[in-house]
Amino acid sequence: MKEYFGKGLILETYKTGQFWRFKYRFQGKEKLISLGSKESFTPDDAITARDRARELLMQGIDPSEYRKQKPFISKFFKGLESLR
């Protein structure tokens, strides 16, 4: 089951739990990245993570590729790492 929160933020429910995802388009391709589980991310955390990923997109940076280059991505998405 999917619950949509706007601007690409989705809460997906599986038998194993609930997970926050961000759905976006980059260079014409649809992409989906995981932001974290509902247990570890509050809705406000997920919204902040989505907004930070959208900021990357506005700078021409693919959030998925950024995540691969940054080992502290969960901290980034929780707002503990600066975008700059």
QUICOR-V323846 format. One record per helix or strand of 3 or more residues. SS is the DSSP state (alpha for helix, beta for strand). FROM is the first residue (numbers start at 0). TO is the last residue. Records with the same first field share a line. If there is no record, write none. Layout:
SS = FROM-TO  FROM-TO
//
This chain:
beta = 1-5  8-13  16-25  28-36
alpha = 42-57  62-68  72-76
//
